[in-house]
Amino acid sequence: MRHFLPLSILFILSLQVKSQTHGYAVIPLTQSVKKAAALEASTIQDLHPGYPAAWVKKYVAVDLKLIHKDEVKRVRGNGFALNPAQQQLLQQSESGDDITLSVTYYPDNNLPAEVKDMAFTLRIVPDNDAEFPGGREQLQRYLKANAMDQLSGLTNLPQVKVRFTIAADGRIQQAHLLERSHLPEVDSLLVKTIAEMPNWVPATNADGRTTPQELVFIVTNDHCAYKTLMQ
């Protein structure tokens, strides 16, 4: 069995099928930051550890945008460190909200001075992930028995993504296709498998309150896809 290590995975395995491998995983939907980390952040890198601070010679502006349901709030800063108003905005964030940081800067290189822009969006996720009843091993058994065993005759299965939400009470909600295989029977089977899962142990924040969490079930033949599962 080959092992893959995408960021923040809840579960991942590969299944040998006729000299091909169908990889499948259940992972958070997007690039993310834990709620507690967002509340405590004082720099851009606290929110996004992979932020390339070495690229920047001088900051022009750093715009922080918080999207809560249909409400959008923005605060502008001018450096690597978040200013008090930006930190106060993060204090208003909840699990499921999106944070977008747009950075305008002069790059640290020997080329003629030219203003550049970069931006990234992070989903605020619970401090403690939701858990399938019985843990990863039981999740493996459920997915294998209800979906993957029935796909064992397919050798060229396109990538499929099923998006779903674990509600605050652990119920499965809003299971739907994010990326189709164009094989209706396969798409239907995978959505049904997710929609009919037993209730999960719901996600929680540091204060112990349960909270919804969005996840995605991915099935693919492309091993390189695992390097970009969080995109």
N, C-alpha and C positions, 0 to 999 in steps of 0.2 A: 504494500500500500504506500502510495506517495503522499507526503504531508505538505500542506500549503499553510502559509502564515499571514493572511491578510489582517489588517488592524481590527481590533475589537470584535473578533468573531465570537458568536455564541456556539456555533457547531459547524464542523466541516468534515467531510470524508470523501473518498473516491471509491467508485465501484467498477471493477473490471467487467467489461462487456465485449465479447468477441474481438479481442485484441485492441479495443478502444476503451477509453475511460470516460464515463459520465461523472463529472464532478458536480457535487451539489452542496449547498450551504444555506444556513439561515443566519443573516447578519443584519446589523443596523442599516437603515436605508441610505444614509449619506455620511459625509464627513461630519464629525460630531465633536462636542465638548460636553463633559459632565456638568451638571447644573452647579455643583459645589465649586468646580474650577472656574466657571464663568462668574460666579458671585465674588470670588476671591481674586480675580485677575487684576493685575496692575500694569501689565505690558501686553503688547501684541502677541508675544511668544507664549505668554501664559494661556492665551486662548487657542493658539495654533502652534504647537511645539516645532512643526516643520517650517515655520515662517522663515524665509531667507533674509535675515537681518543684514548679513554680510554684503548683500547686493546694494545696500543703501548708503550713499555718502551724505546726503542731506534730505530731510523730509520737507515737503511743501505743505501737505495736508493729509490727515488721516480721518476719514469719515466713518463713523460707526453707526450702523443702522440696525434697529431691532424691529422685527416683524412679529407682532403678537396678534394672531387671528387676522383680522382685516385692518388692524391699526399699525401704522408705520411711524417710528420715532427715530430722529437723527440727531447726532451730536458730532461736531467737528473738533478734532484735535490737530496737533502739529508735530507729533513725535512718536518715538517707539514706546514711551510710557503713556499709558492712558491717563487723561486728565480727570479731575474729580467729577465733572459732569458726565463723562463717559462711564466712569465707574458707577455712578448713581443710576445711569440708564440700565446697566447690567443687573443692578439689584432688582429691577422690575421684571426680569426675565423669568419664564417658566419653562418646564419641559415641553418640547414640541415647538417652541419658538425658533426663529432663524435669526442669526447674527450675520451681517455682511460688513466686512471691513474693506474699504477702498483706499488704497495708499497711492499718493502722488509724490514722486521723489526724483532726486538726481542720483543716477547710479554711480557706484564706486568703481570707475574704470578710467582708462586713459583716452577715451573717445571724447570728441567735442561735447560740451555740456548740453544735455537734452533731457527734458522732463519726461519721465516714464510713469506708467500707471500699472498697478496690479490690484486684483481684488479676489477675495475668497469668501465663501459662505459656509457657515457651520450651523448644524442643528443642535440645539440644546437637548441633551438626552438625560434620562434619569441617572442618579448616582449608582443605583444597583439595577442591573438588567433583569428583565422578566425571565422566568425559568420554566421550561417544560416540566410537567409533573414527572418526577423520577430522574430528572437531569438529562444530560447529553446522551447517555446510553439509551434511554427510553425514547428520546427524540429520534435517534438513529433507527431504532427498531420500527417506530411508527412510519417514518418516511420510506424506509425500505419496503415494508410490507404493503403499504397503501399506494405507493407510487413507483418507486424505482424498480422493484421486481417486475412490474407490469410493462416497463419500458426496456426490458433487457434484450428484446429482439431488435431494437433500433441501433443502427451503427452510425448514423449521421444526424443525430438530434440537434437541431439548432438551439441556441441559447434561449432560455425562457426565464422570465422574472415574474414572480407573484408577490405583490405588495399587500401587506395586511397590518392590522393594528391589534395589539393586546390591550384591551380596555383596562381601566383602573380596577375592575372587579375580576380580571383574568379572562374574560370572554374574548373570542376571536371576532373581529369586526372588519368590514370593508375589504375582504379578500378580493383582489381583482388583478388582471394581467397588466403588468408594466411593460413587458416585452413579450411578444407572441412568437410561437414556433411556426405558425401557419399550418399546423396540424391540429385541426379542431379537437380530435379525440384526446390528444396529449394535453392541449391547453385546458380542456374541461377537467381532465383527471387531476392535474396539478392544482387548479383552483379548488376543486372539491376536496382534495386531500388537506389543504390548508384550512378551508372553511369549516371542515368537520373535525378539526383537532379538538381534543379535550381542553377545558379551561387551563390556562397557565397560572403559575404563581406570579402575580403582577409585579411590575417594576416599582421601585420605591426611591424616594429621595432621601437625603441624609437625615431629614427630620422624621423619617419613618412613614410618611404618607405615601399611599399608593398613587400611581400616575400612569397614564397611557404610554405606550411605546410602539413606534412604527418599526417594522422589520420587513425584510424581503427574502423570499425563498428563490434561490438561483439554481438552475440546472444548465450545465454547459459541457461541451466537449473541448473547449478551448482552455488549456491550462494557463495560458498567459492572462486570461481574463481575471484570474485570482489576484494578479498584481494591481488591478484597477477596480476591485470590487467596491471600494469606498467612494468612487467617483460618481 
